[in-house]
């Protein structure tokens, strides 16, 4: 319910009471039998209407106009002073914001009477991309090319699925049953990937396919970008990002030592929506100019590739159901759909293995190799942990897969 507003006569009586009380608000309120809070509100309204003169200049107010009436001798006979809420200090952009637009109110002479500055949050991904480009400017294309593997079969493609590594996550053993931090994750992942690559067939073609949530957090806020969930993390964000980038480069180098042609694609997830993009930029700069390593830097949430009669699609899985992705294969890649016989959609996000056929498309998700954090452990999720590599023949489809479990 709206608060009743005083009339000008009531405000005038308050002004007179303030004069009699020499500006003491509590005394004026008592004389008018008003609560102090009401008297204070009325006094501010009287100041806005120019009824207080300069007695007193209220906190947060300033004189906006002064007029005077002089007698025949030139002395001030009467004086009028109008107060208004004082202007703020110099405008400064909120942290993390950029100017979106400026609007102005002009008077009859075209002069600015008032101005509004519109801001929006800055694009963290774009800011990080520029910083990475600058940092990698001296390293562009300097990655050492691994020696060429022998006897690689041109009809075969190996896909190394990297789902939900959540690098930077932390788990406390007493709470979650297992200690897990950045150092443990790096050591575990390096060893597991080395084992997986050594087991895989020496195919000519390979894909290093990050299925999202490679990083546990997106930035130094340690929250998921969209939902704002607080995350259990290990270490400062620059430390986590540096470690994750080094592991990614190590993965790619190991794969390139066994396969002639390597495509690298890291999809964004709900945990690392921007960080995955900047990681891709870093790798693209590092491997720039290499004849055997190609970094796919598409900003799309989805990935497609046809290899002979095999059509692959992939996404993290936080924006759509697997069934919808299966139908998107036909809609987004109609020519590839018509030329393919073996169709696969690969997902992360759910942290457990599943596989089913949706029409002619095999849809599958993979285990996360990361330890369970407090949220997952408390929620009762107990799926296995592993890395998987799948080998496809360009005419026969999938012909085998290898797996390394995380004990």
ZIJOQUI-V835480 format. One record per helix or strand. SS is the DSSP state (A for helix, B for strand). FROM is the first residue (numbers start at 0). LEN is the number of residues. If there is no record, write none. Layout:
BEGIN
ss:SS from:FROM len:LEN
ss:SS from:FROM len:LEN
END
This chain:
BEGIN
ss:A from:7 len:13
ss:A from:24 len:7
ss:A from:35 len:13
ss:B from:60 len:10
ss:B from:75 len:10
ss:B from:96 len:10
ss:B from:111 len:10
ss:A from:123 len:12
ss:B from:152 len:10
ss:B from:166 len:1
ss:B from:168 len:1
ss:B from:170 len:1
ss:A from:172 len:4
ss:B from:179 len:1
ss:A from:181 len:18
ss:B from:202 len:8
ss:B from:214 len:1
ss:B from:222 len:1
ss:B from:229 len:1
ss:B from:232 len:1
ss:A from:236 len:20
ss:B from:260 len:6
ss:A from:274 len:12
ss:B from:292 len:3
ss:B from:301 len:6
ss:B from:309 len:6
ss:A from:321 len:11
ss:A from:333 len:6
ss:B from:341 len:6
ss:B from:353 len:5
ss:B from:360 len:5
ss:A from:373 len:5
ss:B from:385 len:8
ss:B from:396 len:9
END
